[in-house]
Amino acid sequence: MLVRCELCPRECVISPGQSGDCRIRVNINGKLCAVTYGFPCSVHVDPVEKKPVYHFLPGTETLSLATVGCNLHCKNCQNWEISQQDPERSSAHAVPPDVIPKLAKEQACLSVSYTYTDPVAYYEYTLDSCRLARDAGLKNILVTAGYINEPPWRELLRVVDSARIDLKSMSDQFYQDICGGKVAPVLRALEVAREMGVEVEIVHLIIPGLNDRDEDLTALCRWIKGNLGAEIPLHFSRFFPQHKLQHIPPTPQATLERARKIAGSAGLNFVYVGNIVQNIGSDTECPQCGQMLIRRRGYSVLEQNLRNGKCPKCNTPIYGIWS
């Protein structure tokens, strides 16, 4: 008996004994089973700044976990060893959802992050874990490419506090050639997350020769401003040769600086730069008066001056979750 998976835009039709494109949903006797449920391949404690999320409980640590599998196949994936791995070829740990809150609190984490591969792929595990974490007073962070159908996305977002979403390009051709997907579902996922009151931050990896033209960057920034708002944090991330794009050189610092200027000209209030040694674009300043609000070095918070989520100088409310 064939089974159709309705989780993501691929909507795989799966034969008995076979898996969908993400490799972790298997048709077992006519029933769709997520075979990695409760068996993450990675469990770590990270600073939230590593996700990166800069407007969500800065300076705190988050319990981070992932199972193998992903429903995109990005040629630049930095975690391709696990995102593109088959479950039967990966080591895993038994960590059922009801263990996660206790584990997070033992490590003094205020939140749980579903990350490294994509929590959309291990959706059921993510959803059940988010529910139990929230019941235990913890917050939930999704680190995702946002490649998901709207009904399951809405259900998941009800128990999510922060969504750090990759927006890889505004071009369908880029998504098709580099990721094996399309852009429209990602744009819709961003809109829905914003609509539902989830704290949203966007990462855009700039790959030389593929999505680094001024017109590409301008289109992306204008879409964010027009559809999500000027306050949504945007992180430009430096590309390094990875996986199937090892022939492409790292993103020049000058490109990142140019991208940041374009975003500022487009009217975005909070624009950051990541994956770079030099300390450019890592601090948070008040968009109204320029007051230094959060000073960072790498993943460390050196200075935090917010008062009840507002600028201490001009009292402007700053977008984010601060306590």
Rosetta blueprint (number, residue, H / E / L):
1 M L
2 L L
3 V E
4 R E
5 C L
6 E L
7 L L
8 C L
9 P L
10 R L
11 E L
12 C L
13 V E
14 I E
15 S L
16 P L
17 G L
18 Q L
19 S E
20 G L
21 D L
22 C L
23 R L
24 I L
25 R E
26 V E
27 N E
28 I E
29 N L
30 G L
31 K E
32 L E
33 C E
34 A E
35 V L
36 T L
37 Y L
38 G L
39 F L
40 P L
41 C L
42 S E
43 V E
44 H E
45 V E
46 D E
47 P E
48 V H
49 E H
50 K H
51 K L
52 P L
53 V L
54 Y L
55 H L
56 F E
57 L L
58 P L
59 G L
60 T L
61 E E
62 T E
63 L E
64 S E
65 L E
66 A E
67 T L
68 V L
69 G L
70 C L
71 N L
72 L L
73 H L
74 C L
75 K L
76 N L
77 C L
78 Q L
79 N L
80 W H
81 E H
82 I H
83 S H
84 Q L
85 Q L
86 D L
87 P H
88 E H
89 R H
90 S L
91 S L
92 A L
93 H L
94 A L
95 V L
96 P L
97 P H
98 D H
99 V H
100 I H
101 P H
102 K H
103 L H
104 A H
105 K H
106 E H
107 Q L
108 A L
109 C L
110 L L
111 S E
112 V E
113 S E
114 Y E
115 T L
116 Y L
117 T L
118 D L
119 P L
120 V L
121 A L
122 Y L
123 Y H
124 E H
125 Y H
126 T H
127 L H
128 D H
129 S H
130 C H
131 R H
132 L H
133 A H
134 R H
135 D H
136 A L
137 G L
138 L L
139 K E
140 N E
141 I E
142 L E
143 V E
144 T E
145 A L
146 G L
147 Y L
148 I L
149 N L
150 E H
151 P H
152 P H
153 W H
154 R H
155 E H
156 L H
157 L H
158 R L
159 V L
160 V L
161 D L
162 S E
163 A E
164 R E
165 I E
166 D E
167 L L
168 K L
169 S L
170 M L
171 S L
172 D H
173 Q H
174 F H
175 Y H
176 Q H
177 D H
178 I H
179 C H
180 G L
181 G L
182 K L
183 V L
184 A H
185 P H
186 V H
187 L H
188 R H
189 A H
190 L H
191 E H
192 V H
193 A H
194 R H
195 E H
196 M L
197 G L
198 V L
199 E E
200 V E
201 E E
202 I E
203 V E
204 H E
205 L E
206 I E
207 I L
208 P L
209 G L
210 L L
211 N L
212 D L
213 R L
214 D H
215 E H
216 D H
217 L H
218 T H
219 A H
220 L H
221 C H
222 R H
223 W H
224 I H
225 K H
226 G H
227 N H
228 L L
229 G L
230 A L
231 E L
232 I L
233 P L
234 L E
235 H E
236 F E
237 S E
238 R E
239 F L
240 F L
241 P L
242 Q L
243 H L
244 K L
245 L L
246 Q L
247 H L
248 I L
249 P L
250 P L
251 T L
252 P L
253 Q H
254 A H
255 T H
256 L H
257 E H
258 R H
259 A H
260 R H
261 K H
262 I H
263 A H
264 G H
265 S H
266 A L
267 G L
268 L L
269 N L
270 F L
271 V E
272 Y E
273 V E
274 G E
275 N L
276 I L
277 V L
278 Q L
279 N L
280 I L
281 G L
282 S L
283 D L
284 T E
285 E E
286 C L
287 P L
288 Q L
289 C L
290 G L
291 Q L
292 M E
293 L E
294 I E
295 R E
296 R E
297 R E
298 G L
299 Y L
300 S E
301 V E
302 L E
303 E E
304 Q E
305 N L
306 L L
307 R E
308 N L
309 G L
310 K E
311 C L
312 P L
313 K L
314 C L
315 N L
316 T L
317 P E
318 I L
319 Y L
320 G L
321 I E
322 W L
323 S L
